[in-house]
Amino acid sequence: MRVALLGEWHAGAALNKTHVLMLALGTGFGCAVISNNRLLRGANNRAGTLLGHSTVDLQGLRGRCGNIGCAEDLASTATLETLARSHSDFASSQLARAPKVDFETLFNLAAQGDAYSEALVEQSLKVWAVVIQNAVIAYDPEIVLLGGGILRSRDVVLPAMEAHLRECMY
């Protein structure tokens, strides 16, 4: 992730920026930060990289990383199928009959009006937006770069994130 950010900073969307946040949403949450023209590393080389392990649900379960209500456990490709199957509404949803439980399928079924898929999409959008909001608060970037497989559905994802940030930060 840091190499991708350095590439964008030297020759891409973050060229001539001093403070940059980059997030990739997909299997997990990839993160990297440039602050005051320096790539953040931290004492243990983890600064700016673990935003996906932020707590976003104080009432949540202990996740794979040991944290409670971890963002990655609530809205990543790595956990989507387990998360989807854990709710009692799953069996009656179109998602239960899909050959593959992934975000592409989830977004497609939500667009077709499957209520369960719509609810999972809404939860994921909120989790992603809160992680971005917290990162913006923490790192105060000039620009936020987003990437990852989730952005294949950018026509749904980006407006939801922008709306959340406008509502909660401005």
N, C-alpha and C positions, 0 to 999 in steps of 0.2 A: 504494500500500500504506500509506503514511504517513497519507493522508487517512482510509482505512478504520480504521486504528488510533486516530486522533484521535477519530473518531466513536464508536467503542466505549468510549474512555476518558471522553468527555464525557457519553455518554448510553446506553451499552450494557453489555456484559458486564464491562468493565474499570472501570466507574464506581467512584470512591473508591479506586482502586488507585494506588500510587506507582511500582511497577516492573512493566512489562508487556512481554511478547514476543508478537508476532503473526506467524504464518507462513501463507502460502497455498501449497498444493501443487497444481500443475497443469501448465500449459505450461512453467513454470519454478518457481522457489521465490521467492515474494514475501516480504519480511521487513521488519519495522519494530520499533523498540524505544523504549519510554519508560523512562527511568531517573531516579529521584529527581524525578519529576514534570516531566521534560524530554524532549522528543523528541530522540533522538540524531541528530546530523547528521555530525559529524566534520569534519576539515580540508578534505576534498574532497567533502563532502555524500554520503558513501557508508556511514557508520557504521551497522551493523545491517542493511544492505540486501543484502549479498552472500553470505549464508550458503549459498545454493545452489551457490556456487562453491568451497565447502570441499572439501578433499581427503578422500575417504572410502576410497580404494583406492590405496595407495602403489605398487602394481604396475600400476595402470591406465594406459590410453592417454592421450595428450595430447588434451584435449577442445577443443570449439569456442571456449572462452574462453582457451585456452592453458595452463590448469592441468592437472595430471596427476590422474586419478581423480576428477574433479569430480562432485559429487553430482547436479547437473542432467543431466549426460551419462549417468548410471547409472539415473535414476529420474524422468524428466519426460516429459510428453506430447510435448514438442518432439522428443525423441530416441527414444521408445519403438519406433517402427516400424523405424528403422535398427538399433537395438540388438537387437530381436527377430530380424530377418532376418540378422544377422551370425553367429548360432550355427548350427552344423551340424544341431542337433536341430529347428530351425524347420521344415524341409520336411516332417517327419513329424508335426508337431503339428496340432491342430485350428485353432490360430491361423493357420497358413498358408492355410487354406481360408476364413477369415473375410473378409467383405467389407471390414471396416475393422479396422485394428490400433490400438486405443486402450485406455485403462484399463478402460472399461466392458466391452468385449469380453473383455479379459484376466481381469478378476475373474469374469465369468460362466463362462468356460471353465475357470478354476481351480476354481470351485465344482462344475463337472461332472466334475472329476477329470482334466483334461488335464495330464499331468505337466510339460510344458514351460511351460505357463501358470502352473502352481503355482510352479515355480522362479523365474519372472520376478516373480511377485507377492511371493514371499519375499524376493528381492533388493531389490525396491522398498521393502518394509516395513522392511527393515534399514537401507537408506540414509536413509529419512525419519526413522526413530527415532534414528539416529546424529546427524543434523543437529539434531534437536530436543534431544538430549542435550547436544551441544556448545554449542548456544545457551543452554540452561539453565545450564550450567557457566559460560559467558562472561558472561551478563547477570544471573543470579540473580533471575529475575522472581517476583513473587507469583502471577502467573497467566500461562498460555500460551493464547493464542487461536489456533485452527486454522481454516482455511477453504480454499477452492479446490475445483475440480472433483473432485479425488481423494476428497474427503469424501462424495461420493455413495455411496461404499462404506464409510462410517464404521463399520458393524457389523463389518467386518474390520479396518480400519485402526486405529481407536482402541484396541481391546483389545491389538493387537500392539504398538503404541507404549507403552501403559501397562505391559505386561509387560516390555518392554525397559528402560524407565526404572526399574521396580521392581528388576529384576535387576542393573542396572549402577550405580544411583545411591543405593540405600537400604540 
